[in-house]
Amino acid sequence: MTWFSDEVPIILGSAHRHGVPDEDIRHSLDHHLDAFDVGEGMTMVIGPDRAATPIESGVVELYGGWCVVHAMRPARARFLRR
């Protein structure tokens, strides 16, 4: 995914459904550990928040760039066991 090196993703309102703040989402993306194609154009990115709790962030390509549409803490076990 190219945005890891040269583009900051847009965090959409839907990413706040589970109460993860923007700062933790950005930290987890900047320090991601893994990423998985989960279908329908979404990549699930796994990385730690500022307190080192694993977050899952769903990222899609929209509006000519990358957008975070989902963020949840802690990341579900199915993404941590891969």
VENJOTA-V812546 format. One record per pair of residues at least 24 apart in sequence whose C-alpha atoms are under 7 Angstrom apart, sorted by sequence separation. I is the first residue (numbers start at 1). J is the second residue. If there is no record, write none. Layout:
# VENJOTA-V812546
i;j
I;J
I;J
This chain:
# VENJOTA-V812546
i;j
25;49
24;49
24;50
28;55
25;71
20;71
20;72
15;68
18;71
20;73
15;69
18;72
12;67
14;69
15;70
16;71
9;65
10;66
11;67
12;68
14;70
15;71
9;66
10;67
11;68
12;69
9;67
10;68
11;69
9;68
3;66
